């Protein structure tokens, strides 16, 4: 098996040059898809026969919740890569992704509360799904806190990698909480392996919104990683040359 691509991903210089070409197109595509999906869902999707227009919050809530979990999964993978291979790009990725994942978790919690008030009659309950997503948000905040309070960079990288890996145990709890316990939160409306429980006019804009959120986050992460690379590699020759070329 050819592992050249894997070693390239571990090179800050190569990743900076590669991501410089893709960050803006990916972000732009994501922004467009997000606006189309969310706008379609909020303004043009049919009204639900049970929940009325209240259900439309899912076009923001579901993409944010999906991305909150996916972002943390990527942190866990990066943490494992760092602990096993000590790749320099792994902690850069973790530091760049953690605030974005925290924002997605916060949006999921807030939009869920807005949906829960008319649906359940309360802003918050200690439901298994809601509580586990709150734990996810706290894990993100813990990683961010470690990165910003530990002065020893090596120790910060090690600590955040360990927390990222250990926190993965919360993801299956979030995923299967509605099946394992008696919760107020409804099961997933659609999955990759089952026929959607809603008509195409409802799930298609939701799918577009989810894809848009993924691309949006990918573009943002690439930009944040570029900034972090320049900061961490500022003493290397290629960064010095880059700074000189910009006349800084």
ZILINJO-V724109 format. One record per run of one state. SS is the DSSP state (2 for helix, 1 for strand, 0 for the rest). FROM is the first residue (numbers start at 0). LEN is the number of residues. If there is no record, write none. Layout:
ss=SS from=FROM len=LEN
ss=SS from=FROM len=LEN
This chain:
ss=0 from=0 len=3
ss=2 from=3 len=6
ss=0 from=9 len=2
ss=2 from=11 len=32
ss=0 from=43 len=4
ss=1 from=47 len=1
ss=0 from=48 len=3
ss=1 from=51 len=1
ss=2 from=52 len=33
ss=0 from=85 len=2
ss=2 from=87 len=33
ss=0 from=120 len=7
ss=2 from=127 len=22
ss=0 from=149 len=3
ss=2 from=152 len=14
ss=0 from=166 len=2
ss=2 from=168 len=12
ss=0 from=180 len=19
ss=2 from=199 len=33
ss=0 from=232 len=4
ss=2 from=236 len=9
ss=0 from=245 len=3
